[in-house]
Amino acid sequence: MSLFLALLPRLAGLSAGVLAAFIGGTVLAAAQFGASGTGVLSLRATYGDRGGEIGDDITWRVFAIRGGNPELVTKSQLARPSLVLPSGHYMVHVSHGLATATREFNVGETGTVSTVPVNAGALMVSGYLGVPERPIPPQRQKLTVYIPSANNSEAKLVTTSFKPFTKLHLPEGTYHLVSTYSGSNSVVRTDVKVETGKVTEAVVNHRAATMTLKLVRQKGGVALAGAEWTIETPGGDIVSEAVGAFPSVDIGEGTYTVTARHNDREYKGQMKVEGGVNRDFEIVVE
């Protein structure tokens, strides 16, 4: 629904039946308007008034204006659709990713060729662990994008389904990006600016690592089965919990208190995590 915000003022007066047709993407037959003549509406979209032509990730919706209310006539995902329409007044809505634009046109028997500018750019994000030589696999990086306000960087959610190394087409503006590494406590927040016709590339450095926990009777020994683990910050906040002989935990850089429970006894140790340095952490039973 966010894609149609620009249409809301025009859609407010729609009847329930027409609104349902709009939401469902129903194509209304042009012949139902009873026009005696037809024309061709040829469309293309550009990045702003002077940018290049938009050639992908595009959807056109054409509404006939009858009695002040827009009625969906047809839609297309072609970059340059040529639509045969009854002569009359139309509103055209184009979406490019999450960016949208609307224009109104009069179609006569001679046809109309129209260009619709869209103030849109794109955002692409990748990440690495500690140093660029350790890129984060895309499936281990979660990205969330917000529209910030003066007092709240996460004022309005844009998307939680943005994937690394893909382009997210957005209206021109400033956005707040939140990157989380593999469900861990390693979270990076930053503001990014999207400009019309440009791709903004953001590279996020996560200072995090994967630690494998082991409870052993001697250093380098065999891990004891059935251990229960708790990892806490110096302030006592629980970061992660695990069960097993050698569970692996993704965790942000820092120093933590690790508690292992085994056979009704507790064993503690201090664990130091360095960004990008995956290693084992052992607690020796004494």
C-alpha positions as CSV (number, residue, x, y, z in Angstrom):
1,M,0.0,0.0,0.0
2,S,2.9,2.4,0.6
3,L,3.4,2.5,-3.1
4,F,0.2,4.4,-3.7
5,L,0.5,7.1,-1.1
6,A,0.7,9.7,-3.8
7,L,-2.8,8.6,-5.0
8,L,-4.5,8.7,-1.6
9,P,-6.0,12.2,-1.9
10,R,-7.6,11.2,-5.2
11,L,-8.8,7.8,-3.9
12,A,-10.5,9.1,-0.8
13,G,-13.9,9.3,-2.5
14,L,-13.9,5.9,-4.2
15,S,-16.8,3.6,-3.7
16,A,-16.1,0.3,-1.9
17,G,-16.4,-1.6,-5.2
18,V,-14.0,0.6,-7.1
19,L,-11.5,0.7,-4.3
20,A,-11.5,-3.1,-4.2
21,A,-10.9,-3.2,-7.9
22,F,-7.9,-0.7,-7.4
23,I,-6.4,-2.7,-4.6
24,G,-6.8,-6.0,-6.4
25,G,-5.3,-4.7,-9.6
26,T,-8.5,-5.5,-11.6
27,V,-8.3,-4.3,-15.2
28,L,-11.5,-2.5,-16.3
29,A,-12.3,-2.9,-20.0
30,A,-11.9,0.4,-21.8
31,A,-15.0,-0.2,-23.8
32,Q,-17.2,0.3,-20.7
33,F,-16.7,4.0,-20.9
34,G,-18.6,4.2,-24.1
35,A,-16.2,6.6,-25.8
36,S,-16.7,7.1,-29.6
37,G,-13.0,7.6,-30.4
38,T,-9.7,6.1,-29.2
39,G,-6.1,7.2,-29.0
40,V,-2.8,5.8,-28.0
41,L,-1.1,6.8,-24.8
42,S,2.7,6.1,-25.1
43,L,4.6,6.3,-21.8
44,R,8.1,6.3,-20.5
45,A,9.7,7.3,-17.2
46,T,13.0,9.0,-16.4
47,Y,15.1,9.7,-13.4
48,G,14.0,13.2,-12.6
49,D,13.5,15.8,-15.3
50,R,16.9,15.4,-16.9
51,G,18.0,11.8,-16.0
52,G,18.2,8.7,-18.0
53,E,15.2,6.5,-18.9
54,I,14.0,3.9,-16.3
55,G,14.2,0.5,-17.9
56,D,13.3,-2.0,-15.1
57,D,11.4,-2.6,-11.8
58,I,8.6,-0.4,-13.1
59,T,4.8,-0.6,-13.0
60,W,2.3,1.7,-14.7
61,R,-1.3,2.1,-13.7
62,V,-3.7,4.2,-15.7
63,F,-6.9,5.6,-14.2
64,A,-9.7,7.2,-16.2
65,I,-11.2,10.3,-14.5
66,R,-15.0,10.0,-14.6
67,G,-17.0,12.3,-12.4
68,G,-14.0,13.3,-10.4
69,N,-13.2,9.7,-9.3
70,P,-10.3,7.7,-10.8
71,E,-11.1,4.2,-12.1
72,L,-8.4,1.8,-13.0
73,V,-8.3,1.1,-16.7
74,T,-5.1,-0.9,-17.2
75,K,-1.6,-1.5,-15.9
76,S,1.7,-2.5,-17.5
77,Q,5.2,-3.5,-16.4
78,L,6.7,-2.6,-19.7
79,A,9.3,0.1,-19.7
80,R,7.6,1.9,-22.7
81,P,4.0,0.8,-22.9
82,S,1.7,2.1,-25.7
83,L,-1.9,1.9,-24.5
84,V,-5.0,2.1,-26.7
85,L,-7.5,4.1,-24.7
86,P,-10.9,5.8,-25.3
87,S,-10.4,9.6,-25.7
88,G,-10.6,11.3,-22.4
89,H,-8.9,12.5,-19.2
90,Y,-6.5,10.1,-17.4
91,M,-4.3,9.9,-14.4
92,V,-1.1,7.9,-14.7
93,H,0.7,6.4,-11.7
94,V,4.1,4.9,-12.1
95,S,6.1,3.1,-9.4
96,H,9.8,2.3,-9.6
97,G,10.6,0.1,-6.6
98,L,9.3,2.2,-3.6
99,A,9.4,5.5,-5.6
100,T,6.2,6.8,-7.3
101,A,5.0,9.6,-9.4
102,T,1.6,10.7,-10.9
103,R,0.6,12.8,-13.9
104,E,-2.7,13.6,-15.6
105,F,-3.1,13.5,-19.4
106,N,-5.8,14.2,-22.0
107,V,-5.9,11.5,-24.7
108,G,-7.3,12.5,-28.0
109,E,-7.8,10.5,-31.3
110,T,-4.3,11.6,-32.4
111,G,-2.7,10.0,-29.3
112,T,-0.3,11.3,-26.7
113,V,3.4,10.6,-26.0
114,S,4.3,11.4,-22.4
115,T,7.3,11.3,-20.2
116,V,6.9,11.0,-16.4
117,P,9.9,12.0,-14.2
118,V,10.4,10.0,-11.0
119,N,12.6,11.4,-8.3
120,A,14.2,8.1,-7.5
121,G,17.6,6.6,-6.8
122,A,18.9,3.3,-5.4
123,L,20.6,2.0,-2.3
124,M,23.0,-1.0,-2.3
125,V,24.5,-2.4,0.9
126,S,27.3,-4.9,1.7
127,G,29.2,-5.7,4.8
128,Y,32.5,-7.1,6.2
129,L,33.8,-8.4,9.5
130,G,36.6,-6.3,10.8
131,V,38.5,-5.9,7.5
132,P,37.3,-5.8,3.9
133,E,39.0,-9.2,3.2
134,R,36.3,-10.8,5.4
135,P,33.0,-10.1,3.6
136,I,29.8,-11.0,5.3
137,P,27.8,-13.7,3.5
138,P,24.5,-12.0,2.4
139,Q,22.4,-14.5,4.3
140,R,24.1,-13.4,7.6
141,Q,23.4,-9.7,7.3
142,K,19.9,-8.4,8.1
143,L,19.1,-4.9,6.7
144,T,16.3,-2.6,7.8
145,V,15.6,0.8,6.3
146,Y,13.7,3.7,8.0
147,I,12.7,7.3,7.2
148,P,14.1,9.4,10.1
149,S,12.5,12.4,11.8
150,A,14.1,15.2,13.7
151,N,13.8,13.3,17.0
152,N,13.6,9.7,15.9
153,S,16.0,8.0,13.5
154,E,13.5,5.1,13.1
155,A,10.4,7.2,12.8
156,K,8.9,5.3,9.8
157,L,9.7,1.8,8.7
158,V,10.4,1.4,4.9
159,T,11.4,-2.2,4.7
160,T,12.8,-5.2,6.6
161,S,13.2,-7.4,3.5
162,F,16.2,-5.5,1.9
163,K,18.9,-8.0,0.9
164,P,22.7,-7.2,0.6
165,F,24.1,-6.7,-2.9
166,T,20.7,-5.9,-4.3
167,K,19.4,-2.5,-5.4
168,L,16.5,-1.0,-3.5
169,H,14.9,1.8,-5.5
170,L,13.7,4.6,-3.2
171,P,12.4,8.2,-3.5
172,E,15.2,10.8,-3.2
173,G,15.9,11.6,0.4
174,T,17.8,10.6,3.6
175,Y,17.2,7.2,5.2
176,H,18.4,5.5,8.3
177,L,20.0,2.1,7.7
178,V,20.2,-0.6,10.5
179,S,22.5,-3.6,9.8
180,T,22.5,-6.6,12.1
181,Y,25.1,-9.4,11.9
182,S,23.7,-12.9,12.0
183,G,21.1,-12.1,14.8
184,S,23.9,-11.1,17.2
185,N,24.4,-8.0,19.3
186,S,26.5,-6.5,16.6
187,V,24.3,-3.7,15.2
188,V,25.5,-0.8,13.0
189,R,23.3,2.2,12.4
190,T,24.0,5.0,9.8
191,D,22.2,7.6,7.7
192,V,22.4,7.3,3.9
193,K,21.4,9.8,1.3
194,V,19.7,8.7,-1.9
195,E,19.9,11.0,-4.9
196,T,17.8,10.9,-8.1
197,G,19.4,8.7,-10.8
198,K,22.3,7.6,-8.6
199,V,23.2,4.4,-6.8
200,T,24.3,5.0,-3.2
201,E,26.6,2.1,-2.1
202,A,26.9,1.7,1.7
203,V,29.6,-0.7,3.1
204,V,29.0,-1.7,6.8
205,N,31.9,-2.8,9.0
206,H,30.7,-5.2,11.7
207,R,33.2,-5.7,14.5
208,A,32.0,-9.2,15.4
209,A,33.1,-12.8,15.4
210,T,32.0,-16.4,15.9
211,M,33.1,-17.9,19.2
212,T,33.0,-21.6,19.9
213,L,32.4,-22.4,23.6
214,K,34.0,-25.4,25.3
215,L,34.1,-26.6,28.9
216,V,37.1,-28.9,29.3
217,R,38.9,-30.7,32.1
218,Q,42.3,-29.5,30.8
219,K,43.4,-26.9,28.2
220,G,42.9,-28.3,24.7
221,G,40.9,-31.2,26.1
222,V,37.7,-32.8,25.0
223,A,34.6,-30.7,25.5
224,L,32.2,-31.9,28.2
225,A,28.6,-32.6,27.0
226,G,25.5,-31.1,28.4
227,A,27.0,-27.7,29.4
228,E,24.7,-24.7,29.7
229,W,26.1,-21.4,28.7
230,T,25.3,-17.7,29.5
231,I,27.2,-14.8,28.0
232,E,26.8,-11.4,29.8
233,T,28.2,-7.9,29.3
234,P,30.3,-6.3,32.0
235,G,27.0,-4.5,33.1
236,G,25.2,-7.9,33.6
237,D,23.1,-7.8,30.5
238,I,22.6,-11.3,28.9
239,V,23.8,-11.3,25.3
240,S,23.4,-15.0,24.5
241,E,22.5,-18.4,25.9
242,A,23.4,-21.8,24.6
243,V,23.4,-25.5,25.4
244,G,25.9,-28.1,24.3
245,A,29.5,-29.4,24.2
246,F,30.8,-26.7,21.8
247,P,28.1,-24.3,20.7
248,S,29.0,-21.5,18.3
249,V,27.9,-17.9,19.1
250,D,28.0,-14.8,16.8
251,I,28.8,-11.8,19.0
252,G,30.0,-8.3,18.8
253,E,33.5,-7.2,19.7
254,G,34.1,-6.6,23.4
255,T,34.8,-8.4,26.7
256,Y,32.2,-10.7,28.2
257,T,31.6,-12.8,31.3
258,V,30.9,-16.4,30.4
259,T,29.2,-18.8,32.8
260,A,29.1,-22.6,32.1
261,R,26.8,-24.8,34.2
262,H,27.6,-28.6,34.4
263,N,26.5,-31.2,36.9
264,D,25.0,-28.5,39.2
265,R,28.2,-26.5,39.3
266,E,29.1,-23.2,37.7
267,Y,32.4,-22.2,36.1
268,K,33.2,-18.6,34.9
269,G,35.6,-17.0,32.5
270,Q,36.3,-13.7,30.8
271,M,36.0,-13.8,27.0
272,K,37.5,-11.2,24.7
273,V,36.1,-10.9,21.2
274,E,38.0,-9.3,18.3
275,G,36.2,-8.2,15.2
276,G,36.6,-10.8,12.4
277,V,38.7,-13.2,14.5
278,N,36.7,-16.5,14.9
279,R,38.2,-18.8,17.6
280,D,37.5,-21.2,20.4
281,F,36.9,-20.1,24.0
282,E,37.6,-22.6,26.7
283,I,36.7,-22.7,30.4
284,V,38.8,-25.3,32.3
285,V,37.0,-27.3,35.1
286,E,39.0,-26.9,38.3
